[in-house]
Amino acid sequence: MKRILILVAFLSSFAPASMFSQEKDVPCIVNFINFVRDVEPRNNSEKDRYLYVATRNELNQLNDYGFTGTFLLQYDALLNPDFQSLMKKAEADGHEIGAWWEITEPHVKKAGIEWRGRYPWDWHAHVGFATGYTPQERERLVDVFMEEFRSIFGYYPTSVGSWFIDAHTLTYMYDRYNIVASCNCKDQVGTDGYTLWGGYWNQAYYPSRLNAYMPAQTEEGQIPVPVFRMLGSDPIYQYYSGIGDASQGILTLEPVYTGEGGGGGVRKWIDWFLPAMAESESLTFNYVQAGQENSFGWKSMKKGLKMQMPVFRKLTDEGAFRVETLSESGRWFKENFPVTPVSSVTVSDDFLNVGKSAVWYDSRYYRAGLYWAGTEFIIRDIHMFDEKIESDYLRKPLTTTYCEYLTPPFIDGFFWSSQTELAGLRLVTFKADGTTEVIPVKSHEYVESAADVLSVLCGTDYGQFELIFNEDAMTVSFAPAAGSEPLKWALEFNAFVKDNLPFIKIADKAISASYKGYDYNVRLTEGKFSPKSSDFVNWHILPQNGRLVLSGVIAE
């Protein structure tokens, strides 16, 4: 069977080659990141020094297993002499000490700013994060922390993490204090009042100077600080968690999560997730963030950590993982990638062994998510990146208790699905009466067909479909089985929620859309768009000569 490799131009990036093996320089990097608070108003059941005890035990456990980690200190913890002594001990053991960028009352007052919080630390987005302050106030908060840190440790920290951090603060930290790495939250909807949706799904990216959640496309437009995605998100189940609800569930490597749906406190899930990430077809590198914030307390996290650590040790000893600090990973990233690289996460089965699997592909131009459940196949997510889209929080402070970081969607299988029907693009064939029938996908595999190209092969009774993703392209082509008749096929889009659809107009060669004030087109260079409903909930992409070629997103 002849393989046809076609570029469905969609967006762009850079990458070294090949899947994981001990012989190839495509590592699976592990960062143990534990961030440290000294106040926790949400937890009245824990008494005395439970925050300190949790951090001390996390440090001891890393030492017991011979791992180095990164401890990120919130300002209130930075001021505590007990944490200072503990962190100096950690530093002597080879661990990294950095900054956790949630804002507390003593931090704000030291910067000469009025505290507006309900408690000494208030997790609401307009108080507990730098986005709630003016750009000038953000700089003063940075200066206060950095000088306090240097007075204790003798140097400025080089790594700074936060659930989310604005571009102005991140740029100032780089320009004035030379930070080398940052980290932010996984994609989520509504958790703790924060929505981050449509971004670079895993691994790391260089953010836009106008929007720290948005990957930049050019060196000139990027903040030269790689941002690593935290928490070890389940690549199959996390995405669909909470459809129809105000917030998602949490299916991550965090050891406190022990539900039936998996998580870092579930033995079966750990035994599946960690090898799956090590073996994933990742193109450039794969990434896992482990560890836990001390707010949960040692009693909640110790069981999960005690299950995880021997698995990490075993896989590291076998060469599957490369454990390093966040700053070490940031320096390595900058040495290897002048712009955000292409990366992917591929898993061939789920931890419940019920025939579900997923692919995530990321470049500096877009992300794409694929999903299989038995013979059902859906392109469930395509979001576009544009460094010119300015964050709402770049120049003025956030005033609400919640915040949103979003990217423009072409396909959104979370927001456009109902609790019973999943939105997305499906392979269909046309019957004699003009209606369509979904094509069952009987098998699939992943192939790195070039240094920055991931090929996904889908076997059907009609022949083989091939989806090819590269940094500025996505392709769908079809090769019929030997002796079979020509197949009339298409990609069919269905949405089951109308309110969030961005589409304005569908023409033969372009779909026009507008999202949060940003206008964009998705174009076909080969193939044809065919609308099926006036409200845009159903349309087709028809191939030309057995293939369809989508071209890049264009701002207007």
C-alpha positions as CSV (number, residue, x, y, z in Angstrom):
1,M,0.0,0.0,0.0
2,K,1.4,3.4,-1.0
3,R,1.5,5.9,1.8
4,I,0.5,9.5,0.7
5,L,1.9,12.2,3.0
6,I,0.0,15.5,2.6
7,L,0.3,18.6,4.7
8,V,-3.0,19.9,6.0
9,A,-1.5,23.4,6.7
10,F,-2.8,24.6,10.0
11,L,0.0,26.4,11.9
12,S,4.0,25.8,12.7
13,S,7.2,24.8,14.9
14,F,10.7,23.2,15.2
15,A,11.9,19.9,16.6
16,P,14.7,17.3,16.8
17,A,13.7,13.8,16.0
18,S,12.5,10.4,17.1
19,M,10.6,8.5,19.8
20,F,11.9,7.5,23.2
21,S,14.6,5.0,23.6
22,Q,17.8,4.9,25.6
23,E,19.8,5.2,22.4
24,K,18.1,8.4,21.2
25,D,18.3,11.9,22.6
26,V,14.6,12.4,23.1
27,P,14.2,12.4,26.9
28,C,11.2,12.1,29.1
29,I,12.0,14.8,31.6
30,V,10.6,14.6,35.2
31,N,10.5,17.7,37.5
32,F,9.6,17.1,41.1
33,I,8.0,20.4,42.0
34,N,6.7,21.1,45.5
35,F,5.4,24.5,46.2
36,V,5.3,25.8,49.7
37,R,2.8,28.0,51.5
38,D,3.0,29.1,55.2
39,V,-0.7,29.9,55.5
40,E,-3.8,28.0,54.5
41,P,-7.1,29.5,55.6
42,R,-9.2,26.9,53.8
43,N,-8.0,24.0,56.0
44,N,-9.1,24.4,59.7
45,S,-8.9,20.7,60.4
46,E,-5.1,20.6,60.4
47,K,-3.3,22.2,63.3
48,D,0.2,23.3,64.4
49,R,2.8,23.1,61.7
50,Y,1.3,20.8,59.2
51,L,2.4,22.9,56.2
52,Y,6.0,22.7,57.4
53,V,5.8,19.0,58.2
54,A,4.4,18.2,54.7
55,T,7.3,20.0,53.0
56,R,9.9,18.5,55.3
57,N,8.6,15.0,54.5
58,E,8.6,15.7,50.8
59,L,12.2,16.8,51.1
60,N,13.1,13.7,53.1
61,Q,11.4,11.4,50.6
62,L,13.2,12.9,47.6
63,N,16.5,12.4,49.4
64,D,15.6,8.8,50.4
65,Y,15.1,8.0,46.7
66,G,18.1,9.9,45.5
67,F,16.1,12.5,43.5
68,T,16.7,16.3,43.2
69,G,13.6,18.5,43.1
70,T,12.4,22.1,43.0
71,F,10.8,23.8,46.0
72,L,9.0,27.0,45.1
73,L,8.4,29.3,48.0
74,Q,5.4,31.6,48.4
75,Y,6.4,35.0,50.1
76,D,4.9,34.1,53.5
77,A,6.9,30.8,53.6
78,L,10.0,32.7,52.5
79,L,9.8,34.9,55.6
80,N,9.4,31.9,58.0
81,P,12.8,31.1,59.7
82,D,11.9,27.4,59.9
83,F,11.3,27.2,56.1
84,Q,14.5,29.2,55.5
85,S,16.5,26.6,57.5
86,L,14.8,23.7,55.8
87,M,15.3,25.1,52.4
88,K,19.0,25.8,53.0
89,K,19.3,22.2,54.0
90,A,17.5,21.2,50.8
91,E,19.9,23.5,48.8
92,A,22.9,21.7,50.4
93,D,21.4,18.4,49.2
94,G,21.3,19.6,45.6
95,H,17.7,20.8,45.4
96,E,16.6,24.0,43.7
97,I,14.8,26.8,45.6
98,G,12.6,29.1,43.5
99,A,9.5,31.3,43.8
100,W,5.8,30.4,43.9
101,W,3.9,33.4,42.5
102,E,0.7,33.6,44.5
103,I,0.4,36.9,46.4
104,T,-0.1,37.2,50.1
105,E,-0.8,40.0,52.6
106,P,2.8,40.5,53.9
107,H,4.1,40.6,50.3
108,V,1.6,43.2,49.2
109,K,2.1,45.4,52.3
110,K,5.9,45.2,51.9
111,A,5.4,46.6,48.4
112,G,3.4,49.5,49.7
113,I,0.1,48.2,48.3
114,E,-3.3,47.9,50.0
115,W,-4.3,44.3,50.8
116,R,-7.8,43.6,49.5
117,G,-8.0,39.9,50.6
118,R,-10.3,38.1,53.0
119,Y,-7.4,36.3,54.6
120,P,-3.6,36.7,54.7
121,W,-3.6,34.5,51.6
122,D,-6.7,34.7,49.4
123,W,-6.9,32.4,46.4
124,H,-9.4,34.6,44.5
125,A,-7.8,35.6,41.2
126,H,-8.0,39.3,41.6
127,V,-6.2,39.2,45.0
128,G,-4.0,36.1,45.1
129,F,-2.4,36.5,41.7
130,A,-0.4,39.2,40.0
131,T,-3.1,39.7,37.4
132,G,-5.1,41.5,40.2
133,Y,-2.6,44.4,40.3
134,T,-1.5,47.1,38.0
135,P,1.6,46.5,35.9
136,Q,3.6,49.0,38.1
137,E,2.4,47.2,41.2
138,R,3.4,43.8,39.7
139,E,6.9,45.1,39.2
140,R,7.1,46.3,42.9
141,L,5.9,42.8,44.0
142,V,8.6,41.2,41.9
143,D,11.3,43.6,43.4
144,V,10.2,42.9,46.9
145,F,10.3,39.1,46.5
146,M,13.6,39.0,44.7
147,E,15.4,41.2,47.2
148,E,14.0,39.3,50.1
149,F,15.0,36.0,48.5
150,R,18.5,37.3,47.8
151,S,18.9,38.5,51.4
152,I,18.3,34.9,52.6
153,F,19.9,32.8,49.9
154,G,22.5,35.1,48.4
155,Y,21.2,35.0,44.8
156,Y,18.0,35.6,42.8
157,P,15.8,32.6,42.1
158,T,15.9,31.4,38.5
159,S,12.6,29.5,38.4
160,V,9.1,30.9,39.1
161,G,5.9,29.0,39.1
162,S,2.2,29.8,39.4
163,W,-1.2,28.4,38.4
164,F,-1.1,31.3,35.9
165,I,1.1,34.3,35.5
166,D,0.7,37.3,33.3
167,A,3.1,38.3,30.5
168,H,4.1,41.6,32.0
169,T,5.3,40.0,35.2
170,L,7.1,37.2,33.4
171,T,8.8,39.6,31.1
172,Y,9.9,41.8,34.0
173,M,11.3,38.8,35.8
174,Y,13.3,37.8,32.8
175,D,14.5,41.3,31.8
176,R,15.6,42.4,35.3
177,Y,16.3,39.1,37.2
178,N,17.2,36.6,34.4
179,I,14.8,33.8,35.4
180,V,15.3,30.8,33.1
181,A,12.1,28.7,33.6
182,S,8.5,28.9,34.7
183,C,5.6,26.6,35.1
184,N,1.8,27.0,35.0
185,C,-1.3,24.9,35.5
186,K,-2.6,22.2,33.2
187,D,-5.6,23.0,31.0
188,Q,-8.7,23.1,33.1
189,V,-12.2,24.6,33.2
190,G,-13.4,26.4,36.3
191,T,-11.3,24.7,38.9
192,D,-10.7,27.1,41.8
193,G,-12.1,29.8,39.6
194,Y,-9.4,29.5,36.9
195,T,-10.0,28.5,33.3
196,L,-7.0,27.8,31.1
197,W,-8.2,26.3,27.9
198,G,-6.8,25.6,24.4
199,G,-3.1,26.1,25.1
200,Y,0.0,24.1,24.5
201,W,-1.2,20.8,26.1
202,N,1.9,19.4,27.8
203,Q,5.7,19.8,27.6
204,A,6.7,23.5,27.4
205,Y,6.4,26.6,25.2
206,Y,7.7,30.1,24.8
207,P,4.9,32.5,25.6
208,S,3.9,35.6,23.7
209,R,5.0,38.9,25.1
210,L,1.3,39.9,25.0
211,N,-0.1,36.8,26.6
212,A,1.7,34.4,28.8
213,Y,-0.7,31.5,28.1
214,M,-0.4,31.9,24.3
215,P,2.6,30.3,22.5
216,A,4.5,32.8,20.4
217,Q,5.3,32.1,16.7
218,T,8.5,34.2,16.4
219,E,11.6,34.8,18.5
220,E,10.8,38.5,18.4
221,G,7.4,38.0,19.8
222,Q,8.2,35.5,22.6
223,I,9.3,35.9,26.2
224,P,12.5,33.7,26.2
225,V,11.4,31.8,29.3
226,P,10.0,28.3,28.7
227,V,6.8,27.6,30.5
228,F,6.3,24.0,31.5
229,R,2.8,22.6,32.0
230,M,2.2,21.2,35.5
231,L,0.4,18.4,37.2
232,G,0.7,15.4,34.9
233,S,-2.7,15.4,33.2
234,D,-4.4,12.2,32.1
235,P,-4.2,12.5,28.2
236,I,-7.4,10.5,27.7
237,Y,-9.9,11.2,30.5
238,Q,-9.0,14.7,31.8
239,Y,-10.4,16.5,28.7
240,Y,-13.9,15.2,29.0
241,S,-14.2,15.5,32.7
242,G,-17.1,17.6,33.8
243,I,-18.8,18.2,30.4
244,G,-21.9,20.3,31.1
245,D,-20.7,21.3,34.6
246,A,-19.2,24.6,35.8
247,S,-15.8,23.0,36.4
248,Q,-13.9,19.9,35.5
249,G,-12.7,17.1,37.7
250,I,-9.0,16.5,38.3
251,L,-7.3,13.5,36.8
252,T,-3.6,14.2,37.4
253,L,-0.5,12.8,38.9
254,E,-1.1,14.7,42.1
255,P,-0.9,12.0,44.9
256,V,-4.0,13.3,46.8
257,Y,-6.4,12.2,44.0
258,T,-7.8,8.7,44.5
259,G,-11.1,8.5,42.6
260,E,-12.3,5.7,40.4
261,G,-11.4,7.7,37.4
262,G,-7.7,7.6,38.2
263,G,-5.2,10.0,39.6
264,G,-1.8,10.0,41.4
265,G,-3.2,8.2,44.4
266,V,-4.4,5.2,42.4
267,R,-2.0,2.4,42.0
268,K,-3.4,1.1,38.8
269,W,-3.3,4.5,37.3
270,I,0.3,5.2,38.3
271,D,1.4,1.9,36.9
272,W,-0.2,2.9,33.6
273,F,0.5,6.6,33.4
274,L,4.2,6.8,34.1
275,P,5.3,4.1,31.6
276,A,2.9,5.5,29.1
277,M,4.5,8.9,29.3
278,A,8.0,7.4,29.1
279,E,7.1,5.4,26.0
280,S,5.0,8.1,24.3
281,E,5.8,9.2,20.8
282,S,6.9,12.7,21.8
283,L,9.0,13.9,18.8
284,T,11.2,16.3,20.8
285,F,10.8,15.4,24.4
286,N,8.1,14.4,26.9
287,Y,7.5,15.9,30.3
288,V,6.1,14.9,33.6
289,Q,5.7,17.1,36.7
290,A,5.4,15.3,40.0
291,G,5.1,16.5,43.6
292,Q,2.4,18.3,45.6
293,E,1.6,21.6,47.1
294,N,2.0,21.5,50.9
295,S,-1.6,22.8,51.6
296,F,-3.0,19.2,51.3
297,G,-0.8,18.1,54.3
298,W,1.3,15.0,54.6
299,K,-1.5,12.7,55.7
300,S,-3.3,13.3,52.4
301,M,-0.4,12.9,50.1
302,K,1.9,10.3,51.7
303,K,0.1,7.2,50.5
304,G,0.2,8.3,46.9
305,L,3.8,9.5,47.0
306,K,4.9,6.2,48.6
307,M,3.3,4.4,45.7
308,Q,4.8,6.7,43.1
309,M,8.4,7.0,44.2
310,P,9.5,3.4,43.7
311,V,8.0,3.5,40.2
312,F,9.9,6.8,39.4
313,R,13.1,5.2,40.8
314,K,12.7,2.1,38.7
315,L,11.9,3.9,35.5
316,T,14.7,6.4,36.0
317,D,17.2,3.6,36.7
318,E,16.1,1.9,33.4
319,G,16.8,5.1,31.5
320,A,13.1,6.0,30.8
321,F,13.1,9.2,32.8
322,R,15.6,12.1,33.2
323,V,15.0,13.8,36.6
324,E,16.2,17.4,36.9
325,T,15.2,20.7,38.5
326,L,12.9,23.1,36.8
327,S,15.8,25.5,36.0
328,E,17.9,22.7,34.6
329,S,15.0,21.8,32.3
330,G,14.6,25.5,31.3
331,R,18.3,25.8,30.4
332,W,18.2,22.6,28.3
333,F,15.1,23.8,26.5
334,K,16.7,27.2,25.6
335,E,19.9,25.5,24.4
336,N,17.9,23.2,22.1
337,F,14.9,25.2,20.9
338,P,15.1,28.8,19.6
339,V,11.3,28.8,19.2
340,T,8.6,26.5,20.7
341,P,9.2,23.0,19.3
342,V,6.7,20.5,18.0
343,S,5.8,17.8,20.5
344,S,3.2,15.1,21.0
345,V,1.8,12.8,23.6
346,T,0.5,9.4,22.4
347,V,-1.1,6.6,24.4
348,S,-2.3,3.4,22.9
349,D,-4.6,2.3,25.7
350,D,-6.2,3.6,28.9
351,F,-5.5,2.4,32.5
352,L,-9.0,0.7,32.7
353,N,-8.2,-1.3,29.5
354,V,-11.5,-0.5,27.9
355,G,-10.1,0.4,24.5
356,K,-9.7,4.2,24.8
357,S,-6.7,6.1,23.6
358,A,-5.6,9.6,22.7
359,V,-3.1,11.8,20.8
360,W,-2.1,15.3,21.6
361,Y,0.0,17.2,19.1
362,D,1.4,20.7,19.7
363,S,3.4,23.3,17.8
364,R,3.9,27.0,18.1
365,Y,0.9,27.5,15.8
366,Y,-1.8,25.1,17.1
367,R,-2.7,22.0,19.1
368,A,-4.8,19.0,18.0
369,G,-6.4,16.3,20.1
370,L,-7.5,12.9,18.8
371,Y,-9.6,10.3,20.7
372,W,-10.6,6.7,20.2
373,A,-13.2,4.7,22.2
374,G,-13.3,1.2,20.7
375,T,-14.0,1.8,17.0
376,E,-15.2,5.3,17.5
377,F,-12.7,8.0,16.4
378,I,-13.0,11.7,16.9
379,I,-10.8,14.7,16.2
380,R,-12.0,16.3,19.4
381,D,-9.8,19.4,19.7
382,I,-8.1,21.9,17.4
383,H,-7.1,25.3,18.9
384,M,-5.0,28.0,17.2
385,F,-2.2,30.2,18.6
386,D,-1.5,33.8,17.7
387,E,1.1,35.8,19.5
388,K,-0.7,39.0,18.5
389,I,-3.7,38.3,20.7
390,E,-3.3,40.4,23.8
391,S,-4.4,39.1,27.2
392,D,-7.1,41.0,28.9
393,Y,-4.8,41.2,31.9
394,L,-1.7,42.6,30.2
395,R,-2.2,46.3,30.8
396,K,-4.9,46.5,33.4
397,P,-5.7,44.5,36.6
398,L,-8.3,41.8,36.8
399,T,-11.3,42.8,39.0
400,T,-13.2,39.5,39.2
401,T,-12.7,36.5,41.4
402,Y,-12.2,34.2,38.4
403,C,-9.9,34.4,35.4
404,E,-9.8,33.0,31.9
405,Y,-6.9,32.3,29.6
406,L,-8.2,31.1,26.2
407,T,-7.1,30.4,22.6
408,P,-9.2,30.6,19.4
409,P,-11.0,27.3,18.7
410,F,-11.7,25.5,15.4
411,I,-12.8,22.3,17.2
412,D,-13.7,22.2,20.9
413,G,-14.9,18.9,22.1
414,F,-15.5,20.0,25.6
415,F,-17.5,23.2,25.3
416,W,-19.4,22.1,22.2
417,S,-20.4,18.6,23.6
418,S,-23.5,17.7,25.6
419,Q,-23.4,15.2,28.4
420,T,-24.6,12.5,26.0
421,E,-23.1,13.5,22.6
422,L,-19.4,14.3,21.9
423,A,-18.7,17.1,19.4
424,G,-15.9,17.0,16.9
425,L,-14.8,15.8,13.5
426,R,-15.5,12.2,12.4
427,L,-14.7,10.1,9.3
428,V,-17.9,9.4,7.5
429,T,-19.0,7.8,4.2
430,F,-22.0,8.8,2.1
431,K,-24.8,6.4,1.5
432,A,-26.9,6.3,-1.7
433,D,-29.6,8.6,-0.2
434,G,-27.0,11.3,0.6
435,T,-27.0,10.6,4.4
436,T,-23.8,9.8,6.1
437,E,-22.5,6.9,8.2
438,V,-19.6,7.0,10.6
439,I,-16.7,4.8,9.5
440,P,-15.5,2.5,12.3
441,V,-11.8,2.6,12.9
442,K,-10.6,-0.9,13.6
443,S,-6.9,-0.1,14.4
444,H,-4.6,2.8,14.7
445,E,-0.9,3.4,15.2
446,Y,1.5,6.4,15.5
447,V,4.6,6.9,13.3
448,E,7.2,9.6,13.5
449,S,7.5,10.2,9.7
450,A,9.9,13.1,10.0
451,A,11.7,15.1,12.7
452,D,8.7,17.3,13.3
453,V,5.9,15.2,11.8
454,L,3.5,12.8,13.5
455,S,1.6,10.4,11.3
456,V,-1.5,8.7,12.7
457,L,-2.6,5.6,10.7
458,C,-6.3,4.5,11.0
459,G,-7.3,1.1,9.7
460,T,-10.8,0.6,8.4
461,D,-12.7,-2.0,6.4
462,Y,-12.5,0.4,3.4
463,G,-8.7,1.0,3.6
464,Q,-6.3,3.2,5.5
465,F,-6.8,6.8,6.5
466,E,-3.7,8.8,7.4
467,L,-3.6,12.0,9.5
468,I,-0.3,13.9,9.4
469,F,0.6,16.7,11.7
470,N,3.5,19.0,11.3
471,E,4.3,22.4,12.7
472,D,2.2,24.3,10.2
473,A,0.1,21.6,8.8
474,M,-2.4,18.8,9.4
475,T,-3.3,16.3,6.7
476,V,-6.0,13.7,6.0
477,S,-5.6,11.2,3.1
478,F,-7.1,7.9,2.2
479,A,-5.7,4.8,0.5
480,P,-8.3,2.2,-0.4
481,A,-7.8,-1.4,0.3
482,A,-6.7,-3.6,-2.6
483,G,-9.6,-4.4,-4.9
484,S,-12.1,-2.2,-3.1
485,E,-14.3,0.3,-4.9
486,P,-13.9,4.1,-4.6
487,L,-15.1,5.5,-1.3
488,K,-17.0,8.7,-1.0
489,W,-15.8,10.0,2.4
490,A,-15.5,13.2,4.3
491,L,-14.8,14.7,7.7
492,E,-18.1,15.5,9.4
493,F,-18.4,18.1,12.1
494,N,-21.1,18.0,14.7
495,A,-21.7,20.2,17.7
496,F,-24.3,19.7,20.4
497,V,-24.1,23.1,22.1
498,K,-24.8,26.2,19.9
499,D,-24.0,29.1,22.3
500,N,-20.2,28.9,22.1
501,L,-19.7,28.3,18.4
502,P,-17.4,31.0,16.8
503,F,-18.4,30.4,13.2
504,I,-19.7,33.3,11.1
505,K,-19.6,32.1,7.5
506,I,-18.8,28.9,5.6
507,A,-17.6,29.2,2.0
508,D,-16.1,26.5,-0.2
509,K,-12.5,27.2,0.8
510,A,-12.8,29.0,4.1
511,I,-14.6,29.1,7.4
512,S,-14.7,32.6,9.0
513,A,-14.9,32.8,12.8
514,S,-14.7,35.3,15.6
515,Y,-13.8,34.5,19.2
516,K,-13.5,37.0,22.0
517,G,-13.1,39.9,19.5
518,Y,-10.5,38.0,17.4
519,D,-11.4,37.4,13.8
520,Y,-9.8,34.5,11.9
521,N,-10.3,32.2,8.9
522,V,-9.6,28.5,8.5
523,R,-8.9,27.8,4.8
524,L,-8.7,24.8,2.5
525,T,-6.1,24.6,-0.2
526,E,-7.5,21.2,-1.3
527,G,-10.9,20.0,-0.6
528,K,-14.2,21.8,0.1
529,F,-16.2,23.0,3.1
530,S,-19.9,22.0,2.8
531,P,-22.3,23.5,5.3
532,K,-25.2,21.3,6.4
533,S,-27.1,23.6,8.8
534,S,-27.6,27.4,9.0
535,D,-26.6,27.4,12.7
536,F,-23.1,25.9,11.9
537,V,-23.7,22.8,14.2
538,N,-23.1,20.5,11.2
539,W,-20.8,20.7,8.2
540,H,-18.4,18.6,6.1
541,I,-14.9,18.8,4.8
542,L,-14.9,17.0,1.5
543,P,-11.7,15.7,0.0
544,Q,-10.2,16.3,-3.4
545,N,-8.4,13.4,-5.1
546,G,-8.5,11.4,-1.9
547,R,-7.1,14.1,0.4
548,L,-8.0,17.4,2.1
549,V,-5.6,20.2,3.0
550,L,-6.4,22.7,5.6
551,S,-4.4,25.9,5.6
552,G,-3.4,28.3,8.3
553,V,-5.4,30.6,10.5
554,I,-5.3,34.1,9.3
555,A,-6.1,37.1,11.6
556,E,-8.2,39.8,10.0
